[in-house]
Amino acid sequence: MRYYLSFAVILLILGFIMAIYIPPYLEKQQKLRDGSLGCFKYKEMLQMSKESFQLNSTGSKWKREGMAAAGLLKKHGCTMQE
């Protein structure tokens, strides 16, 4: 019984430490990804898609550009833009 209690306390302490240190680390990693060349290309492609849509909403160019932007978003793990 004593071993189970010790094990539970150790797990609780480790969980607490992880809850404190992991979220800032993940935010820092996301900011690094968002500043990468791949994410820059994603933002640029998304902007081109929006401009193409405004010029011709019935055309297919904006759809292709939007699909390319979605692929870059997924590939590089960028934060989604609106």
Steps between C-alpha positions, in 0.01 A plus 500: 500500500781737588665444161179587319470823697862592425448424133183712491677794667789479252256493207314797643819702537613412146158594364515834678848574364391407148190720527721796586785459250351340189248770387760782479733265314229412248412867449866580434524219245184624324643853476816357346295309242288807424817697423633238260526537123230235450248695708596819318420323171168382649400855594605627157303229318194564716516871419530421128195274528297776665603749233410256222161438662430874510590535133304196378295307753370257237845402370710209613833677555409604854393144579835358385687764698283430805574128472872575469480723809322223692775257402769741622308552823491127566857434386664771708269498804421871480235684697188536284436850366161642406 
